[in-house]
Amino acid sequence: MGGLSGIVDDLEGVALEAVQNQPPVVSARILAFLTKVAHVVDQAYRDVLALLIDVKYVGDDALLAGEIRDFQRRAEQILEISHYRDAEEICSRLRTLKDVYENELQAMVGPGDSGQWAGLFNLINDRESRIVMMIRDELWRLSQTLDTVKGPADLEALREIAGEAARQIKRDLSDLTTFTNRILGLSGRAGLVEMLRDGRPQSMVVREISVMVDQRQQHTYSTGDNSVLVGAGASTGDIHIQQGAGLDLAALAQDLDKLRAEMKAQAAGTAEEDVAIGAVATAQAAAQQGDEKGALKALKGAGKWALSVAEKVAVPIAVAALKPLLGVP
């Protein structure tokens, strides 16, 4: 998944993977690092959001008043500032984050080229900055729309396009704020970093992050070149995943959504159950992003309880994926 929403997904995915696989001290350092990345992203989008909101509320006399030309100039100015000044500032901050990652975290979490870390590593490793490129794309789309405004009839379409873009950015920025506040404890509750530091069960943090992931399920499904096809009325026994054939990741994500809900319904609240549910949530997020390797890696950590639950509900793709991972014929 791309765009700002994709960055939020990457941050949540890395956070969940970290608390599932790293000791508390390392997990706390990683979560604090992620809030710094979120802050850079948040600041980069503020001018764009302000412009979109102004366009959303453009008046009917915008053409006569010269507002359309003003919007175009503002878009061009943001592009120029983003490219020649803010881009340098953003990239400087990202380079600092990259240094922190390479010097302090990489040895503990791996090279950053696999699993949930891949998207985040590409963000902080990008010389021009993935953030700046996304801003430029957003403003280019707005400029193209502004160029089509020739009369009053075009203004309503302009308002709708700007309003929808602003709504999406506000939602994603709100998710970023929620993410940061929950980690640092800025929402009036103990933060996740504090929970990891004060000796509370790590499963509690896994559960908290899983809840955040649960709240962001509107994703674009991406699949690989090859799929496991399931016909109508197929049972688990009809499905076989052939080596190298690839998974239908969209179908897997849907199955894991059902499986996770059923596991949560059956859970008695043990730490082992929390870890298993968290593993399924991580696998689901990876599948939604088109990351087959990451999905299977996470799913393996769900264990045999997940398979037992999956076999009792209508999730044949999940069952077919889990069995070979767990060595079950």
C-alpha positions in Angstrom: 0.0 0.0 0.0 1.3 3.5 -0.8 0.5 7.0 0.3 0.2 8.5 3.7 -2.1 5.7 4.8 0.6 3.2 3.8 3.1 5.0 6.1 0.7 4.7 9.0 0.3 1.0 8.2 4.1 0.6 8.2 4.5 2.3 11.5 1.8 0.2 13.2 3.2 -3.0 11.6 6.7 -2.3 12.8 5.4 -1.5 16.3 3.5 -4.7 16.5 6.3 -6.8 15.1 8.7 -5.3 17.6 6.7 -5.9 20.7 6.0 -9.5 19.6 9.6 -10.4 18.9 11.9 -8.1 20.9 12.6 -7.8 24.7 10.9 -4.9 26.5 13.9 -2.6 26.5 14.5 -2.9 22.8 10.8 -2.7 22.1 10.6 0.6 24.0 13.4 2.1 22.0 11.8 1.1 18.8 8.5 2.6 19.7 10.1 5.9 20.7 12.0 5.9 17.4 8.7 5.4 15.5 7.1 8.4 17.1 9.9 10.6 15.7 9.2 9.2 12.2 5.5 10.0 12.7 6.3 13.6 13.8 8.3 14.2 10.5 5.4 12.9 8.4 2.8 14.9 10.3 4.7 18.2 9.9 5.3 17.6 6.2 1.6 17.4 5.4 0.4 20.5 7.3 0.7 23.0 4.5 -1.0 20.6 2.0 -3.9 20.1 4.3 -4.4 23.8 4.8 -4.5 24.4 1.1 -7.0 21.6 0.5 -9.3 22.9 3.2 -9.3 26.4 1.6 -10.1 24.9 -1.8 -12.9 22.8 -0.3 -14.7 26.0 0.8 -14.0 28.1 -2.3 -16.8 30.5 -3.1 -19.0 30.7 -6.2 -17.2 33.8 -7.3 -13.8 32.2 -7.1 -13.1 32.7 -10.8 -13.9 36.4 -10.8 -12.0 37.0 -7.5 -8.9 35.2 -8.8 -9.0 32.6 -6.1 -8.3 29.7 -8.5 -5.1 31.4 -9.7 -4.1 32.1 -6.0 -4.6 28.4 -5.2 -2.4 27.4 -8.2 0.3 29.8 -7.0 0.1 28.4 -3.5 0.4 24.8 -4.8 3.4 25.8 -6.8 5.0 27.6 -3.8 4.5 24.6 -1.6 6.1 22.4 -4.2 9.0 24.7 -4.6 9.4 25.1 -0.8 9.0 21.3 -0.3 11.6 20.6 -3.0 14.3 23.2 -2.2 13.9 23.9 1.6 11.5 21.6 3.4 12.7 18.7 1.4 16.2 19.3 2.7 14.8 19.7 6.3 12.7 16.6 6.0 15.5 14.6 4.5 17.9 15.9 7.1 15.6 14.6 9.8 15.1 11.3 8.0 18.9 11.0 7.6 19.2 11.5 11.4 16.6 8.8 11.9 18.4 6.5 9.5 21.6 7.0 11.5 19.8 6.1 14.7 18.4 3.0 13.1 21.8 1.9 11.6 23.8 2.7 14.7 21.4 1.7 17.5 18.6 -0.5 16.2 19.7 -2.5 13.2 21.9 -5.0 15.0 18.9 -5.8 17.2 16.1 -6.0 14.6 17.8 -7.0 11.4 18.8 -5.4 8.1 15.4 -3.7 7.5 14.8 -5.4 4.2 12.2 -7.9 5.2 8.9 -8.2 7.0 7.2 -5.1 8.4 10.4 -3.1 8.5 10.7 -3.0 4.7 8.3 -0.1 4.1 9.7 2.0 7.0 13.3 1.4 6.0 12.5 2.5 2.5 11.0 5.7 4.0 14.0 6.7 6.0 16.5 5.5 3.5 15.0 7.4 0.5 17.4 10.2 -0.5 14.7 12.6 -1.9 12.2 11.3 0.6 9.2 9.2 0.0 7.2 11.8 2.0 8.2 14.7 -0.4 7.3 12.6 -3.4 3.8 11.9 -2.0 3.3 15.6 -1.3 4.3 16.4 -4.9 1.8 13.8 -6.2 -1.0 15.2 -4.1 -0.3 18.8 -5.2 0.1 17.7 -8.8 -3.4 16.1 -8.7 -4.8 19.3 -7.2 -3.1 21.5 -9.8 -4.5 19.3 -12.6 -8.0 19.7 -11.2 -7.6 23.5 -10.8 -6.6 23.7 -14.4 -10.0 22.2 -15.4 -12.0 24.9 -13.7 -13.4 27.0 -16.5 -16.8 28.0 -15.1 -19.1 27.9 -12.1 -20.2 24.3 -12.9 -16.7 23.0 -12.3 -16.4 24.5 -8.8 -18.6 21.9 -7.1 -16.4 19.1 -8.5 -13.4 20.9 -7.3 -14.8 21.3 -3.8 -15.7 17.6 -3.7 -12.2 16.5 -4.8 -10.4 18.8 -2.4 -12.8 17.8 0.4 -12.2 14.1 -0.1 -8.4 14.6 -0.3 -8.5 16.7 2.9 -10.7 14.1 4.7 -8.3 11.3 3.9 -5.2 13.3 5.0 -7.0 14.4 8.2 -8.0 10.8 9.0 -4.4 9.5 8.4 -2.9 12.4 10.4 -5.4 11.7 13.2 -4.2 8.0 13.1 -0.6 9.2 13.4 -1.5 11.4 16.3 -3.3 8.5 18.0 -0.3 6.3 17.4 2.1 8.8 18.9 -0.1 9.7 21.9 -0.6 6.0 22.7 3.1 5.3 22.6 4.1 8.3 24.7 1.1 8.4 27.0 -0.2 11.8 25.9 -3.8 10.7 26.0 -4.1 10.5 29.8 -3.2 6.8 30.0 0.1 5.1 30.6 2.0 5.1 27.4 3.3 1.9 25.7 6.9 2.9 26.3 6.1 3.3 30.0 4.3 0.0 30.1 7.3 -1.7 28.6 9.7 0.0 31.1 7.8 -0.6 34.3 7.6 -4.3 34.1 4.1 -4.9 33.0 3.4 -8.0 30.9 4.5 -7.4 27.3 1.3 -9.2 26.2 -0.6 -6.1 27.4 1.3 -3.9 24.9 0.7 -6.5 22.1 -3.0 -6.2 22.9 -2.9 -2.4 22.8 -1.2 -2.2 19.5 -3.5 -4.9 18.1 -6.4 -2.7 19.0 -4.9 0.2 17.0 -4.4 -2.1 14.0 -8.0 -3.2 14.3 -9.2 0.3 13.9 -7.5 0.7 10.6 -9.0 -1.9 8.3 -9.8 0.1 5.3 -6.9 -1.0 3.1 -6.4 -1.6 -0.6 -5.7 -5.3 -1.1 -2.7 -6.2 -3.2 -2.0 -9.7 -4.5 0.9 -11.4 -6.1 1.2 -12.6 -9.7 -0.1 -16.0 -8.8 -3.0 -17.1 -6.6 -4.6 -20.0 -4.9 -8.0 -20.1 -6.5 -10.9 -21.4 -4.4 -14.2 -22.4 -6.1 -17.6 -21.9 -4.7 -18.4 -24.4 -2.0 -14.7 -25.5 -1.6 -13.7 -27.0 1.7 -10.4 -26.9 3.4 -9.4 -30.3 1.9 -9.9 -28.9 -1.6 -7.2 -26.3 -1.1 -3.5 -26.9 -1.5 -0.8 -24.3 -1.5 1.9 -25.3 -4.0 5.4 -24.2 -3.4 6.1 -21.1 -5.5 2.5 -20.7 -6.6 1.9 -17.8 -4.3 -1.1 -17.0 -2.1 -4.2 -15.1 -2.8 -3.3 -12.4 -0.3 -6.7 -10.6 -0.5 -8.5 -13.8 0.4 -5.9 -14.6 3.1 -6.4 -11.2 4.6 -10.2 -11.7 4.7 -9.8 -15.1 6.3 -7.4 -13.7 8.9 -9.8 -10.9 9.8 -12.5 -13.6 10.5 -10.0 -15.8 12.4 -8.8 -12.9 14.5 -12.3 -11.9 15.5 -13.2 -15.5 16.5 -9.9 -15.9 18.5 -10.7 -12.7 20.4 -14.2 -14.0 21.1 -12.9 -17.3 22.4 -9.9 -15.9 24.3 -9.7 -16.3 28.1 -7.2 -13.4 28.3 -4.0 -15.4 28.7 -0.7 -14.0 27.5 -0.2 -16.9 25.0 -3.6 -16.1 23.5 -2.7 -12.4 23.2 0.5 -13.2 21.4 -1.3 -15.6 19.0 -4.0 -13.0 18.2 -1.3 -10.4 17.7 0.5 -12.7 15.3 -2.7 -13.1 13.2 -3.2 -9.3 13.2 0.4 -8.8 12.0 -0.1 -11.5 9.3 -3.3 -9.8 8.2 -1.7 -6.4 7.9 1.2 -7.9 5.9 -1.3 -9.7 3.6 -3.2 -6.5 3.0 0.1 -4.8 2.0 0.9 -7.6 -0.5 3.8 -8.9 1.6 3.5 -12.7 1.3 6.8 -13.4 3.1 5.9 -11.1 6.0 2.4 -12.6 6.3 3.7 -16.2 6.5 6.4 -15.3 8.9 4.0 -13.6 11.2 1.3 -16.4 10.8 3.8 -19.0 11.9 3.9 -17.3 15.3 0.1 -17.8 15.7 0.6 -21.4 16.8 -1.7 -24.4 16.9 -4.4 -22.6 18.9 -5.0 -20.4 15.8 -5.1 -23.4 13.6 -7.6 -25.1 15.9 -9.9 -22.1 15.8 -9.4 -21.7 12.1 -10.5 -25.3 11.4 -13.8 -24.6 13.2 -14.7 -21.5 11.1 -15.0 -20.9 7.4 -11.5 -19.7 6.7 -10.0 -22.3 4.3 -7.2 -20.1 3.0 -6.0 -19.4 6.5 -6.1 -23.1 7.4 -4.2 -24.0 4.2 -1.5 -21.5 5.0 -1.2 -22.4 8.7 -0.8 -26.2 8.3 2.5 -26.3 6.5 3.9 -23.5 8.7 3.1 -25.6 11.8 4.2 -28.9 10.3 0.6 -30.3 10.3 -0.3 -32.6 7.4 
